[in-house]
């Protein structure tokens, strides 16, 4: 395994004031997870607590807590008295998480189609239009992915289970990283938005079966290309 290190930096990295409870550990976790998921920090990178503490301008305690959460997500592995390393994408965990997410989100779509009020659908439609507005602008791909995530989160909020979305997010880091390996193109962005639009149109039509089918088709796109991505990026995936 060829390990990497994050480039040294004397600048303190600003971290947003959000995060669960707004604690330093939560904010470091959110930022580090985003960097790992977006492939800014690549698999096999060694994470030094001391260096990260300097980078974020915090003590090592919140860094340690953030690392523990990242390890629970399967995104890092800590070797006692040695080092913490960003994991490679684990295809087995990816497929397991995909199975769980698909089962849950299909039911979410079905319930919304048969039970959501007009005000709820109006909020979902607003999220959809924000996402569609970025189609074709590959320079905004990270914002496009963030709006993609927010669209799915809104569906869970709409049925009153935002915590369930947060739980699934913790399980889908490998899947999210695999998506980032796909080169962003206007066609890819358009396809994702069209898949979301199919879900929304089924919700408006109050068609639970169509909403479930549209969600299944949408969530199955990346999973169908995993083997091709593994061949194209062997250093990003763990051994079978």
GROMACS elastic network, one bead per residue, 0.5 to 0.9 nm:
[ bonds ]
;  ai    aj funct       b0    kb
    1    44     6  0.72611   500
    1   235     6  0.87455   500
    2    44     6  0.67336   500
    2    45     6  0.87294   500
    2   235     6  0.89043   500
    3    43     6  0.81928   500
    3    45     6  0.54869   500
    3    46     6  0.65509   500
    3    85     6  0.80741   500
    4    42     6  0.80004   500
    4    43     6  0.82207   500
    4    44     6  0.59155   500
    4    46     6  0.58002   500
    4    47     6  0.89288   500
    4    85     6  0.88412   500
    5     8     6  0.84624   500
    5    41     6  0.89888   500
    5    44     6  0.84083   500
    5    45     6  0.51112   500
    5    47     6  0.68006   500
    5    48     6  0.83482   500
    6     9     6  0.87662   500
    6    41     6  0.73662   500
    6    45     6  0.68227   500
    6    46     6  0.71631   500
    6    47     6  0.71010   500
    6    48     6  0.85689   500
    6    51     6  0.88065   500
    8    51     6  0.76448   500
    8    55     6  0.85386   500
    9    12     6  0.78259   500
    9    51     6  0.86768   500
    9    54     6  0.87009   500
    9    55     6  0.68459   500
   10    54     6  0.78313   500
   10    55     6  0.70541   500
   11    54     6  0.85283   500
   11    55     6  0.65687   500
   11    56     6  0.87394   500
   12    54     6  0.68552   500
   12    56     6  0.54221   500
   12    57     6  0.58085   500
   13    54     6  0.87853   500
   13    55     6  0.54987   500
   13    57     6  0.73729   500
   14    55     6  0.87701   500
   14    56     6  0.67417   500
   14    57     6  0.85023   500
   15    18     6  0.85608   500
   15    24     6  0.87391   500
   15    27     6  0.63085   500
   15    28     6  0.68411   500
   15    30     6  0.87174   500
   15    31     6  0.66718   500
   15    56     6  0.72705   500
   16    19     6  0.78340   500
   16    22     6  0.89203   500
   16    27     6  0.64777   500
   16    28     6  0.87536   500
   16    30     6  0.87658   500
   16    31     6  0.79473   500
   17    22     6  0.61033   500
   17    23     6  0.83774   500
   17    24     6  0.85720   500
   17    27     6  0.68329   500
   18    21     6  0.76400   500
   18    22     6  0.51762   500
   18    23     6  0.82562   500
   18    26     6  0.80722   500
   18    27     6  0.63771   500
   18    30     6  0.86131   500
   19    23     6  0.69369   500
   19    24     6  0.84310   500
   19    25     6  0.86066   500
   19    26     6  0.50930   500
   19    27     6  0.50438   500
   19    28     6  0.85481   500
   19    29     6  0.82299   500
   19    30     6  0.65080   500
   20    23     6  0.69568   500
   20    26     6  0.56830   500
   20    27     6  0.77023   500
   20    30     6  0.89035   500
   21    26     6  0.72659   500
   22    25     6  0.83313   500
   22    26     6  0.63946   500
   22    27     6  0.65607   500
   23    26     6  0.51928   500
   23    27     6  0.62573   500
   23    28     6  0.86241   500
   23    62     6  0.83389   500
   24    27     6  0.51206   500
   24    28     6  0.60651   500
   24    29     6  0.84279   500
   24    58     6  0.75630   500
   24    62     6  0.59489   500
   24    63     6  0.84781   500
   24    66     6  0.89505   500
   25    28     6  0.51769   500
   25    29     6  0.59978   500
   25    30     6  0.85723   500
   25    61     6  0.78104   500
   25    63     6  0.62730   500
   25    64     6  0.80544   500
   25    65     6  0.59253   500
   25    66     6  0.53662   500
   26    29     6  0.50028   500
   26    30     6  0.60921   500
   26    31     6  0.86248   500
   26    62     6  0.78573   500
   26    65     6  0.82801   500
   26    66     6  0.66687   500
   27    30     6  0.51175   500
   27    31     6  0.62164   500
   27    32     6  0.85277   500
   27    62     6  0.89778   500
   27    66     6  0.84581   500
   28    31     6  0.52068   500
   28    32     6  0.59463   500
   28    33     6  0.82982   500
   28    56     6  0.74714   500
   28    62     6  0.73090   500
   28    63     6  0.68800   500
   28    66     6  0.62670   500
   29    32     6  0.52186   500
   29    33     6  0.58437   500
   29    34     6  0.84263   500
   29    62     6  0.85833   500
   29    63     6  0.78896   500
   29    65     6  0.80951   500
   29    67     6  0.72733   500
   29    69     6  0.72529   500
   29    70     6  0.71298   500
   30    33     6  0.52402   500
   30    34     6  0.61837   500
   30    35     6  0.87208   500
   30    66     6  0.83488   500
   31    34     6  0.51539   500
   31    35     6  0.62722   500
   31    36     6  0.87034   500
   32    35     6  0.50477   500
   32    36     6  0.61519   500
   32    37     6  0.84958   500
   32    41     6  0.84067   500
   32    66     6  0.81970   500
   32    67     6  0.89517   500
   32    70     6  0.84551   500
   33    36     6  0.50958   500
   33    37     6  0.59111   500
   33    38     6  0.83048   500
   33    70     6  0.70524   500
   33    75     6  0.79843   500
   33   173     6  0.83484   500
   34    37     6  0.51277   500
   34    38     6  0.58428   500
   34    39     6  0.83773   500
   34    40     6  0.83292   500
   35    38     6  0.52405   500
   35    39     6  0.61661   500
   35    41     6  0.56225   500
   35    42     6  0.87046   500
   36    39     6  0.50608   500
   36    40     6  0.59138   500
   36    42     6  0.65524   500
   36    43     6  0.80365   500
   36    75     6  0.75740   500
   36    86     6  0.77702   500
   36   173     6  0.86184   500
   36   177     6  0.76747   500
   37    40     6  0.76012   500
   37    41     6  0.79672   500
   37    42     6  0.88097   500
   37    75     6  0.84409   500
   37   173     6  0.62254   500
   37   174     6  0.77119   500
   37   175     6  0.88851   500
   37   176     6  0.60348   500
   37   178     6  0.86784   500
   37   180     6  0.76500   500
   38    41     6  0.76352   500
   38    42     6  0.88190   500
   38   142     6  0.79546   500
   38   176     6  0.77857   500
   38   177     6  0.63329   500
   38   179     6  0.89594   500
   38   180     6  0.61407   500
   38   181     6  0.89554   500
   39    42     6  0.52214   500
   39    43     6  0.79132   500
   39   177     6  0.65450   500
   39   180     6  0.68820   500
   39   181     6  0.80490   500
   41    44     6  0.89211   500
   41    45     6  0.67873   500
   41    86     6  0.78804   500
   42    45     6  0.58448   500
   42    86     6  0.70634   500
   42    87     6  0.86158   500
   42    88     6  0.83282   500
   42   236     6  0.77670   500
   43    46     6  0.88344   500
   43    75     6  0.87418   500
   43    76     6  0.87799   500
   43    85     6  0.77330   500
   43    86     6  0.50072   500
   43    87     6  0.53149   500
   43    89     6  0.76271   500
   43   235     6  0.78136   500
   43   236     6  0.59580   500
   43   237     6  0.82190   500
   44    85     6  0.57171   500
   44    86     6  0.51433   500
   44    87     6  0.60000   500
   44    88     6  0.66518   500
   44   235     6  0.87610   500
   44   236     6  0.84146   500
   45    84     6  0.84420   500
   45    85     6  0.55361   500
   45    86     6  0.53035   500
   45    87     6  0.81147   500
   46    83     6  0.67593   500
   46    84     6  0.57550   500
   46    86     6  0.65245   500
   47    50     6  0.89005   500
   47    51     6  0.78364   500
   47    52     6  0.73473   500
   47    76     6  0.88292   500
   47    83     6  0.71472   500
   47    84     6  0.53710   500
   47    85     6  0.58747   500
   47    86     6  0.73208   500
   48    51     6  0.52253   500
   48    52     6  0.60680   500
   48    53     6  0.84821   500
   48    83     6  0.70968   500
   48    84     6  0.69645   500
   48    85     6  0.88764   500
   49    52     6  0.50743   500
   49    53     6  0.59495   500
   49    54     6  0.86080   500
   49    60     6  0.62055   500
   49    63     6  0.62196   500
   49    64     6  0.71065   500
   49    67     6  0.87218   500
   49    83     6  0.89452   500
   49    84     6  0.84309   500
   50    53     6  0.51140   500
   50    54     6  0.63909   500
   50    55     6  0.86482   500
   50    59     6  0.84418   500
   50    60     6  0.66050   500
   50    63     6  0.86377   500
   51    54     6  0.52012   500
   51    55     6  0.61256   500
   51    56     6  0.87010   500
   52    56     6  0.60215   500
   52    57     6  0.81521   500
   52    58     6  0.83843   500
   52    60     6  0.80737   500
   52    63     6  0.70828   500
   53    56     6  0.53396   500
   53    57     6  0.56818   500
   53    58     6  0.50911   500
   53    59     6  0.55579   500
   53    60     6  0.55224   500
   53    61     6  0.87390   500
   53    62     6  0.83863   500
   53    63     6  0.64595   500
   54    57     6  0.50267   500
   54    58     6  0.67276   500
   54    59     6  0.79864   500
   54    60     6  0.88829   500
   55    58     6  0.80548   500
   56    59     6  0.86828   500
   56    63     6  0.88825   500
   58    61     6  0.81185   500
   58    62     6  0.71969   500
   58    63     6  0.77760   500
   59    62     6  0.64795   500
   59    63     6  0.71508   500
   60    64     6  0.60467   500
   60    65     6  0.86676   500
   61    64     6  0.51570   500
   61    65     6  0.63539   500
   61    66     6  0.86882   500
   62    66     6  0.60324   500
   62    67     6  0.84867   500
   63    66     6  0.50999   500
   63    67     6  0.61314   500
   63    68     6  0.86730   500
   64    67     6  0.50689   500
   64    68     6  0.62857   500
   64    69     6  0.88628   500
   65    68     6  0.51309   500
   65    69     6  0.65321   500
   65    70     6  0.87848   500
   66    69     6  0.52291   500
   66    70     6  0.62420   500
   66    71     6  0.86395   500
   67    71     6  0.60736   500
   67    72     6  0.85974   500
   67    76     6  0.73725   500
   67    77     6  0.87270   500
   67    78     6  0.82755   500
   67    84     6  0.82428   500
   68    71     6  0.51032   500
   68    72     6  0.63322   500
   68    73     6  0.87801   500
   68    76     6  0.86548   500
   68    78     6  0.86330   500
   69    72     6  0.50020   500
   69    73     6  0.63664   500
   69    74     6  0.87727   500
   69   170     6  0.89609   500
   70    74     6  0.63679   500
   70    75     6  0.54505   500
   70    76     6  0.58286   500
   70    77     6  0.84066   500
   70   170     6  0.86545   500
   71    75     6  0.57079   500
   71    77     6  0.57501   500
   71    78     6  0.74205   500
   72    75     6  0.76596   500
   72    76     6  0.82668   500
   72   170     6  0.80951   500
   72   171     6  0.87952   500
   73    76     6  0.77992   500
   73   169     6  0.88771   500
   73   170     6  0.53774   500
   73   171     6  0.59327   500
   73   172     6  0.80132   500
   73   173     6  0.68644   500
   73   174     6  0.88686   500
   74    77     6  0.72843   500
   74    86     6  0.88956   500
   74    87     6  0.71973   500
   74    89     6  0.89637   500
   74    90     6  0.85601   500
   74    93     6  0.86170   500
   74   170     6  0.87066   500
   74   171     6  0.79469   500
   74   173     6  0.75548   500
   74   174     6  0.78822   500
   75    85     6  0.86549   500
   75    86     6  0.58912   500
   75    87     6  0.53720   500
   75    88     6  0.77772   500
   75    89     6  0.81454   500
   75   173     6  0.68432   500
   75   174     6  0.74507   500
   76    84     6  0.66177   500
   76    85     6  0.54639   500
   76    88     6  0.85647   500
   77    83     6  0.84383   500
   77    84     6  0.55778   500
   77    85     6  0.53831   500
   77    86     6  0.64153   500
   77    87     6  0.62664   500
   78    81     6  0.87804   500
   78    82     6  0.77753   500
   78    83     6  0.59694   500
   78    85     6  0.64185   500
   78    86     6  0.88709   500
   79    82     6  0.53242   500
   79    83     6  0.53522   500
   79    84     6  0.60421   500
   79    85     6  0.81389   500
   80    83     6  0.70001   500
   80    84     6  0.84543   500
   87    90     6  0.80351   500
   87   236     6  0.87141   500
   87   237     6  0.86216   500
   87   238     6  0.79463   500
   88   174     6  0.82836   500
   88   235     6  0.76897   500
   88   236     6  0.53511   500
   88   238     6  0.51233   500
   88   239     6  0.88706   500
   89    93     6  0.84233   500
   89    94     6  0.77171   500
   89   173     6  0.85451   500
   89   174     6  0.52281   500
   89   175     6  0.79602   500
   89   177     6  0.72267   500
   89   178     6  0.72547   500
   89   236     6  0.60252   500
   89   238     6  0.58001   500
   90    93     6  0.54571   500
   90    94     6  0.60959   500
   90    95     6  0.88082   500
   90   174     6  0.64249   500
   90   175     6  0.89008   500
   90   237     6  0.61502   500
   90   238     6  0.54747   500
   90   239     6  0.80928   500
   90   240     6  0.83788   500
   91    95     6  0.61464   500
   91    96     6  0.85619   500
   91   174     6  0.75883   500
   91   175     6  0.84071   500
   91   226     6  0.79393   500
   91   230     6  0.88584   500
   91   237     6  0.72674   500
   91   238     6  0.74415   500
   91   239     6  0.88590   500
   91   240     6  0.77533   500
   92    95     6  0.53336   500
   92    96     6  0.62903   500
   92    97     6  0.86899   500
   92   240     6  0.82480   500
   93    96     6  0.50553   500
   93    97     6  0.60673   500
   93    98     6  0.84400   500
   93   171     6  0.84067   500
   93   172     6  0.85824   500
   93   174     6  0.73436   500
   93   175     6  0.87336   500
   94    97     6  0.52495   500
   94    98     6  0.60672   500
   94    99     6  0.86683   500
   94   171     6  0.83475   500
   94   172     6  0.68621   500
   94   173     6  0.80626   500
   94   174     6  0.54737   500
   94   175     6  0.54167   500
   94   178     6  0.88511   500
   94   223     6  0.85233   500
   95    99     6  0.61721   500
   95   100     6  0.87348   500
   95   175     6  0.81539   500
   95   223     6  0.75313   500
   96    99     6  0.51994   500
   96   100     6  0.64808   500
   96   101     6  0.87266   500
   97   100     6  0.51404   500
   97   101     6  0.60494   500
   97   102     6  0.84797   500
   97   168     6  0.78298   500
   97   171     6  0.58813   500
   97   172     6  0.58827   500
   97   174     6  0.86286   500
   97   175     6  0.79173   500
   98   101     6  0.50665   500
   98   102     6  0.59178   500
   98   103     6  0.84897   500
   98   171     6  0.88375   500
   98   172     6  0.73467   500
   98   175     6  0.75103   500
   98   219     6  0.79905   500
   98   220     6  0.84518   500
   98   223     6  0.77603   500
   99   102     6  0.53143   500
   99   103     6  0.62766   500
   99   104     6  0.87529   500
  100   103     6  0.53268   500
  100   104     6  0.63040   500
  100   105     6  0.86513   500
  100   168     6  0.80965   500
  101   104     6  0.52241   500
  101   105     6  0.59507   500
  101   106     6  0.83486   500
  101   168     6  0.65925   500
  101   171     6  0.87825   500
  101   172     6  0.82313   500
  101   219     6  0.84825   500
  102   105     6  0.53191   500
  102   106     6  0.59183   500
  102   107     6  0.85479   500
  102   215     6  0.79003   500
  102   216     6  0.64703   500
  102   219     6  0.66319   500
  102   220     6  0.82611   500
  103   106     6  0.55508   500
  103   107     6  0.65986   500
  103   108     6  0.89201   500
  103   216     6  0.85994   500
  104   107     6  0.53412   500
  104   108     6  0.62826   500
  104   109     6  0.88450   500
  105   109     6  0.61033   500
  105   110     6  0.84603   500
  105   152     6  0.84798   500
  105   155     6  0.85545   500
  105   156     6  0.83608   500
  105   212     6  0.80799   500
  105   215     6  0.71242   500
  105   216     6  0.82361   500
  105   219     6  0.89443   500
  106   109     6  0.52228   500
  106   110     6  0.62122   500
  106   111     6  0.87050   500
  106   211     6  0.76299   500
  106   213     6  0.75956   500
  106   214     6  0.86013   500
  106   215     6  0.58782   500
  106   216     6  0.64054   500
  107   111     6  0.61004   500
  107   112     6  0.85367   500
  107   208     6  0.89545   500
  107   212     6  0.69042   500
  108   111     6  0.52537   500
  108   112     6  0.61809   500
  108   113     6  0.86627   500
  108   155     6  0.70435   500
  108   156     6  0.69042   500
  108   159     6  0.72519   500
  108   212     6  0.82633   500
  109   112     6  0.51857   500
  109   113     6  0.61907   500
  109   114     6  0.88337   500
  109   155     6  0.74583   500
  109   199     6  0.75745   500
  109   202     6  0.89087   500
  109   203     6  0.74947   500
  109   208     6  0.70372   500
  109   209     6  0.89544   500
  109   211     6  0.55813   500
  109   212     6  0.56709   500
  109   214     6  0.88749   500
  109   215     6  0.70520   500
  110   113     6  0.52582   500
  110   114     6  0.65626   500
  110   115     6  0.86376   500
  110   203     6  0.82171   500
  110   206     6  0.88966   500
  110   207     6  0.77712   500
  110   209     6  0.66458   500
  110   210     6  0.82577   500
  110   211     6  0.58981   500
  110   212     6  0.54858   500
  111   114     6  0.53608   500
  111   115     6  0.58177   500
  111   116     6  0.75406   500
  111   159     6  0.76981   500
  111   208     6  0.70046   500
  112   115     6  0.51406   500
  112   117     6  0.85230   500
  112   120     6  0.89614   500
  112   121     6  0.85643   500
  112   155     6  0.77599   500
  112   158     6  0.75895   500
  112   159     6  0.68602   500
  112   203     6  0.66222   500
  112   206     6  0.81665   500
  112   208     6  0.77621   500
  112   211     6  0.86425   500
  113   116     6  0.62551   500
  113   200     6  0.88974   500
  113   202     6  0.69286   500
  113   204     6  0.71136   500
  113   205     6  0.74815   500
  113   207     6  0.57324   500
  113   208     6  0.50146   500
  113   209     6  0.86513   500
  113   210     6  0.89010   500
  113   211     6  0.67362   500
  113   212     6  0.89508   500
  114   203     6  0.78159   500
  114   206     6  0.55277   500
  114   207     6  0.70075   500
  114   208     6  0.60809   500
  115   159     6  0.87534   500
  115   206     6  0.82338   500
  116   119     6  0.81773   500
  116   120     6  0.60541   500
  116   121     6  0.66377   500
  116   158     6  0.75370   500
  116   159     6  0.77753   500
  116   203     6  0.82154   500
  116   206     6  0.86994   500
  117   120     6  0.53029   500
  117   121     6  0.64060   500
  117   122     6  0.87202   500
  118   121     6  0.50739   500
  118   122     6  0.60948   500
  118   123     6  0.87982   500
  118   204     6  0.86761   500
  119   122     6  0.50123   500
  119   123     6  0.65098   500
  119   124     6  0.88622   500
  120   123     6  0.53040   500
  120   124     6  0.64743   500
  120   125     6  0.86874   500
  120   158     6  0.63389   500
  121   124     6  0.50160   500
  121   125     6  0.60168   500
  121   126     6  0.85607   500
  121   158     6  0.85161   500
  121   200     6  0.82137   500
  121   203     6  0.75712   500
  121   204     6  0.71980   500
  122   126     6  0.61913   500
  122   127     6  0.87616   500
  123   126     6  0.50654   500
  123   127     6  0.64203   500
  123   128     6  0.86649   500
  123   154     6  0.81691   500
  123   158     6  0.88254   500
  124   127     6  0.51474   500
  124   128     6  0.62219   500
  124   129     6  0.88028   500
  124   151     6  0.71817   500
  124   154     6  0.66302   500
  124   155     6  0.72041   500
  124   158     6  0.83214   500
  124   200     6  0.76161   500
  125   129     6  0.62595   500
  125   130     6  0.87393   500
  125   197     6  0.89029   500
  125   200     6  0.70647   500
  126   129     6  0.52139   500
  126   130     6  0.64100   500
  126   131     6  0.87935   500
  127   130     6  0.52270   500
  127   131     6  0.64135   500
  127   132     6  0.87851   500
  127   147     6  0.75686   500
  127   148     6  0.89646   500
  127   150     6  0.76209   500
  127   151     6  0.58911   500
  127   154     6  0.79532   500
  128   131     6  0.51663   500
  128   132     6  0.62167   500
  128   133     6  0.86906   500
  128   147     6  0.84967   500
  128   148     6  0.87464   500
  128   151     6  0.67770   500
  128   193     6  0.79499   500
  128   196     6  0.73182   500
  128   197     6  0.71273   500
  128   200     6  0.79032   500
  129   133     6  0.61105   500
  130   133     6  0.52468   500
  130   134     6  0.72218   500
  130   147     6  0.74121   500
  131   134     6  0.58094   500
  131   135     6  0.71969   500
  131   143     6  0.88420   500
  131   144     6  0.64138   500
  131   145     6  0.88534   500
  131   147     6  0.56856   500
  131   148     6  0.68188   500
  131   151     6  0.80309   500
  131   193     6  0.69151   500
  132   135     6  0.53708   500
  132   144     6  0.87865   500
  132   189     6  0.87236   500
  132   190     6  0.79636   500
  132   193     6  0.59243   500
  132   194     6  0.84779   500
  132   197     6  0.87851   500
  133   136     6  0.86720   500
  133   137     6  0.89327   500
  134   137     6  0.56784   500
  134   138     6  0.82489   500
  134   140     6  0.69723   500
  134   141     6  0.81671   500
  134   143     6  0.82272   500
  134   144     6  0.63592   500
  134   189     6  0.82102   500
  135   138     6  0.78591   500
  135   140     6  0.89054   500
  135   141     6  0.89142   500
  135   144     6  0.78043   500
  135   186     6  0.64799   500
  135   187     6  0.85142   500
  135   188     6  0.88374   500
  135   189     6  0.54113   500
  135   190     6  0.56143   500
  135   192     6  0.89778   500
  135   193     6  0.72964   500
  136   139     6  0.88415   500
  136   140     6  0.88538   500
  136   185     6  0.72381   500
  136   187     6  0.72554   500
  136   188     6  0.85913   500
  136   189     6  0.63296   500
  136   190     6  0.68428   500
  137   140     6  0.56610   500
  137   141     6  0.70965   500
  137   144     6  0.87995   500
  137   185     6  0.84406   500
  137   186     6  0.67023   500
  137   189     6  0.84086   500
  138   141     6  0.50310   500
  138   142     6  0.86699   500
  138   144     6  0.85559   500
  138   184     6  0.62209   500
  138   185     6  0.62286   500
  138   186     6  0.64211   500
  138   189     6  0.80504   500
  139   142     6  0.80611   500
  139   143     6  0.89738   500
  140   143     6  0.53589   500
  140   144     6  0.61060   500
  140   145     6  0.87625   500
  141   145     6  0.61534   500
  141   146     6  0.85482   500
  141   184     6  0.69234   500
  141   185     6  0.89307   500
  141   189     6  0.82680   500
  142   145     6  0.50766   500
  142   146     6  0.61957   500
  142   147     6  0.86640   500
  143   147     6  0.61295   500
  143   148     6  0.84455   500
  144   147     6  0.51731   500
  144   148     6  0.61509   500
  144   149     6  0.87190   500
  144   189     6  0.79479   500
  145   149     6  0.62601   500
  145   150     6  0.85915   500
  146   149     6  0.50765   500
  146   150     6  0.61501   500
  146   151     6  0.86023   500
  147   151     6  0.59783   500
  147   152     6  0.86782   500
  148   151     6  0.51695   500
  148   152     6  0.66207   500
  148   153     6  0.87298   500
  148   192     6  0.84725   500
  148   193     6  0.84763   500
  148   196     6  0.86501   500
  149   152     6  0.53945   500
  149   153     6  0.61917   500
  149   154     6  0.86771   500
  150   154     6  0.60288   500
  150   155     6  0.87755   500
  151   154     6  0.52056   500
  151   155     6  0.67389   500
  151   196     6  0.84030   500
  152   155     6  0.52906   500
  152   156     6  0.68780   500
  152   157     6  0.89341   500
  152   165     6  0.81120   500
  153   156     6  0.52783   500
  153   157     6  0.62858   500
  153   158     6  0.86265   500
  153   162     6  0.68735   500
  153   165     6  0.60934   500
  153   166     6  0.82662   500
  154   158     6  0.59895   500
  154   159     6  0.88112   500
  154   162     6  0.80152   500
  155   158     6  0.50413   500
  155   159     6  0.66986   500
  155   160     6  0.88439   500
  155   161     6  0.88283   500
  155   162     6  0.85595   500
  155   165     6  0.89732   500
  156   159     6  0.53884   500
  156   160     6  0.63082   500
  156   161     6  0.51962   500
  156   162     6  0.51958   500
  156   163     6  0.82333   500
  156   164     6  0.72715   500
  156   165     6  0.61721   500
  157   161     6  0.55569   500
  157   163     6  0.85473   500
  157   165     6  0.83349   500
  158   161     6  0.76027   500
  158   162     6  0.82838   500
  159   162     6  0.82017   500
  160   163     6  0.86901   500
  161   164     6  0.54346   500
  161   165     6  0.70630   500
  162   165     6  0.52296   500
  162   166     6  0.65233   500
  162   167     6  0.88272   500
  163   166     6  0.50048   500
  163   167     6  0.62153   500
  163   168     6  0.86898   500
  164   167     6  0.50305   500
  164   168     6  0.62642   500
  164   169     6  0.85766   500
  165   168     6  0.51205   500
  165   169     6  0.60675   500
  165   170     6  0.87260   500
  166   169     6  0.50248   500
  166   170     6  0.64556   500
  166   171     6  0.89754   500
  167   170     6  0.53494   500
  167   171     6  0.68379   500
  168   171     6  0.50968   500
  168   172     6  0.63464   500
  169   172     6  0.52194   500
  169   173     6  0.69810   500
  170   173     6  0.64990   500
  171   174     6  0.78754   500
  171   175     6  0.86946   500
  172   175     6  0.52337   500
  172   176     6  0.61865   500
  172   177     6  0.87214   500
  173   176     6  0.50571   500
  173   177     6  0.62072   500
  173   178     6  0.86577   500
  174   177     6  0.51992   500
  174   178     6  0.62780   500
  174   179     6  0.87893   500
  175   178     6  0.50943   500
  175   179     6  0.63741   500
  175   180     6  0.88828   500
  175   222     6  0.80817   500
  175   223     6  0.80271   500
  176   179     6  0.51661   500
  176   180     6  0.65521   500
  177   180     6  0.51155   500
  177   181     6  0.67134   500
  178   181     6  0.53017   500
  178   182     6  0.73166   500
  178   222     6  0.77542   500
  178   223     6  0.88218   500
  178   226     6  0.73513   500
  178   229     6  0.74533   500
  178   230     6  0.88024   500
  178   236     6  0.86176   500
  178   237     6  0.89387   500
  179   182     6  0.56370   500
  179   183     6  0.88377   500
  179   222     6  0.64510   500
  180   183     6  0.73590   500
  180   184     6  0.81603   500
  181   184     6  0.87378   500
  181   229     6  0.71890   500
  181   233     6  0.78768   500
  181   236     6  0.88605   500
  182   185     6  0.88636   500
  182   188     6  0.89750   500
  182   222     6  0.89139   500
  182   229     6  0.76143   500
  183   188     6  0.85666   500
  184   187     6  0.83384   500
  184   188     6  0.64292   500
  184   189     6  0.72598   500
  185   188     6  0.51685   500
  185   189     6  0.63761   500
  185   190     6  0.86062   500
  186   189     6  0.51305   500
  186   190     6  0.60582   500
  186   191     6  0.85997   500
  187   190     6  0.50299   500
  187   191     6  0.61274   500
  187   192     6  0.87050   500
  188   191     6  0.51516   500
  188   192     6  0.63298   500
  188   193     6  0.86993   500
  189   192     6  0.52828   500
  189   193     6  0.62566   500
  189   194     6  0.85976   500
  190   193     6  0.51854   500
  190   194     6  0.60655   500
  190   195     6  0.86161   500
  191   194     6  0.50564   500
  191   195     6  0.61890   500
  191   196     6  0.86890   500
  192   195     6  0.51246   500
  192   196     6  0.63375   500
  192   197     6  0.86213   500
  192   218     6  0.74187   500
  193   196     6  0.50594   500
  193   197     6  0.60711   500
  193   198     6  0.86520   500
  194   198     6  0.62001   500
  194   199     6  0.87848   500
  195   198     6  0.51400   500
  195   199     6  0.66207   500
  195   200     6  0.88913   500
  195   214     6  0.68978   500
  195   215     6  0.77596   500
  195   217     6  0.77123   500
  195   218     6  0.55391   500
  196   199     6  0.51990   500
  196   200     6  0.63636   500
  196   201     6  0.87181   500
  196   214     6  0.80351   500
  196   215     6  0.78663   500
  196   218     6  0.73228   500
  197   200     6  0.50007   500
  197   201     6  0.60214   500
  197   202     6  0.85222   500
  198   201     6  0.51980   500
  198   202     6  0.62598   500
  198   203     6  0.87018   500
  198   210     6  0.85705   500
  198   211     6  0.76089   500
  198   214     6  0.59814   500
  198   215     6  0.82569   500
  199   202     6  0.52485   500
  199   203     6  0.63561   500
  199   204     6  0.88411   500
  199   210     6  0.76997   500
  199   211     6  0.51437   500
  199   212     6  0.78232   500
  199   213     6  0.83511   500
  199   214     6  0.52941   500
  199   215     6  0.60953   500
  199   218     6  0.86255   500
  200   204     6  0.62596   500
  200   205     6  0.86075   500
  200   211     6  0.75904   500
  201   204     6  0.50455   500
  201   205     6  0.61721   500
  201   206     6  0.86276   500
  201   207     6  0.88936   500
  201   211     6  0.80160   500
  202   206     6  0.61667   500
  202   207     6  0.53830   500
  202   208     6  0.72038   500
  202   209     6  0.84045   500
  202   210     6  0.56634   500
  202   212     6  0.86568   500
  202   214     6  0.79012   500
  203   206     6  0.50128   500
  203   207     6  0.62599   500
  203   208     6  0.72774   500
  203   210     6  0.83422   500
  203   211     6  0.61594   500
  204   207     6  0.78009   500
  205   208     6  0.86623   500
  205   210     6  0.89236   500
  206   210     6  0.87739   500
  206   211     6  0.83238   500
  207   210     6  0.54013   500
  207   211     6  0.61705   500
  207   212     6  0.86929   500
  208   211     6  0.50811   500
  208   212     6  0.61246   500
  208   213     6  0.85733   500
  209   212     6  0.51761   500
  209   213     6  0.61518   500
  209   214     6  0.85896   500
  210   213     6  0.50530   500
  210   214     6  0.60245   500
  210   215     6  0.85232   500
  211   214     6  0.51611   500
  211   215     6  0.61663   500
  211   216     6  0.86155   500
  212   215     6  0.51798   500
  212   216     6  0.61687   500
  212   217     6  0.86744   500
  213   216     6  0.51000   500
  213   217     6  0.61900   500
  213   218     6  0.86039   500
  214   217     6  0.51781   500
  214   218     6  0.61683   500
  214   219     6  0.87185   500
  215   218     6  0.50664   500
  215   219     6  0.61531   500
  215   220     6  0.85168   500
  216   219     6  0.53506   500
  216   220     6  0.61282   500
  217   220     6  0.52841   500
  217   221     6  0.67976   500
  218   221     6  0.58687   500
  218   222     6  0.86291   500
  219   222     6  0.71189   500
  219   223     6  0.76378   500
  220   223     6  0.53827   500
  220   224     6  0.62203   500
  221   224     6  0.54705   500
  221   225     6  0.70511   500
  222   225     6  0.53285   500
  222   226     6  0.65717   500
  223   226     6  0.53502   500
  223   227     6  0.85070   500
  224   227     6  0.76407   500
  224   228     6  0.86435   500
  225   228     6  0.53754   500
  225   229     6  0.62298   500
  225   230     6  0.86828   500
  226   229     6  0.50251   500
  226   230     6  0.60520   500
  226   231     6  0.86700   500
  227   230     6  0.50100   500
  227   231     6  0.63188   500
  227   232     6  0.86553   500
  228   231     6  0.52027   500
  228   232     6  0.62069   500
  228   233     6  0.85821   500
  229   233     6  0.58623   500
  229   234     6  0.79919   500
  230   233     6  0.51917   500
  230   234     6  0.52841   500
  230   235     6  0.83883   500
  230   236     6  0.75189   500
  230   237     6  0.63053   500
  231   234     6  0.56189   500
  232   235     6  0.89982   500
  233   236     6  0.55810   500
  233   237     6  0.71961   500
  234   237     6  0.55999   500
  234   238     6  0.80274   500
  234   239     6  0.86698   500
  235   238     6  0.76805   500
  237   240     6  0.85689   500
